[in-house]
Amino acid sequence: VAGHSLLYSMDRGETWKESRVRQSGYAADPFLSVTESGYYVTMAVDRSLGSDYYATCYSEDLENWTSISLPDAFCTNLTCSFWTKDGKGYYAKGEEMLVTLDGGDTFQDIVLPETEEIADELGFDPFDTVEKMYEEDGILYAVVGQGDDGDYVKDGKLAEALYQSEDGVNFSFVEEIADDTPEQAG
């Protein structure tokens, strides 16, 4: 997603096309999901007092885009937005997460359980920021990191928590994993 246009290739980079998603917006982390029925792009459309306000647009053909209704009070400073292949939509800011099972008509809270063993050992649960989600073999996964203040290290790498869900609503802690975010120079 470049600005509020989507630059894409359907032939492995031989040719490229641009699709205008929105006429205006702001530079902030965008999110793209490809589902069985189409494409979802979530991007910042407004900015005020240090907060980015997000909107989601959907297209079946990468030419015509329609807005998805989102809960206004929640969709600021998102850390993750993900739509599953079958059309469930997830929005996270920090450890707070919402899901829509009906294309944006209604939303419900998702509560990730505490990593009890780790929390007991440290005296707190260090995992507080949903960073990414993905599907694999019919299972939905959420990777929860430590946010900007994270300093819990395991085996020399910053640790993250991996959660899974079979129904897309109830998640369980799977294991600690190493943060695979590339190091930034400087």
C-alpha positions, 0 to 999 in steps of 0.5 A: 500500500503506497499512500492510499493507492495499492500497487499490485501485480497479478503475474509475479512482478512482470507488470504492475497496476495501481488501484486508488483506494481512497483520495486522502489519508495519512502515512501510518502502518497500513494493513492488507488482507486477501480473502476468498471473496476479495481484498481488505485494506486498513489505513489511517484516514485522519490524524489528531493529537498524535493519534491515527484514525483508521478505516477499512475498504473492501474490493472484489476486483481491485478497482471499486472500493467500499468502506466497512463500518468500524467502531469509531472509538476503537480504531485509533493507533491500530497495531494489527488488522487482519481478515481471514480467508472466510471473512472474519475481521480482526482489529487490535490496538495493544492487547485489546482486540475486536472481531467482526463475524458479519462484515462489520455490522457488529463487533465483539471483544476477544480476550487473550488469556494471560501466559500464566506460567510466564506471568507467575515467573516474572510477576507480570505478563510481558505480552501486551501488543497484538502484532500480527495474525495469520492462518495455517491449516485452518487454524488462526494464529495471533502473535503478541509482542511486548510493545515499545517497552518490551525487554523480556528476552529468552535465549538472547532474543526478544520473546513473543507469545503465540496464540491459536484459535480454531473457532476464530473467537476463543484463543489459547496460548501455544508457546513463546517464540522469538521475535522475528522482526529484522534489526534496524541499523543505526 
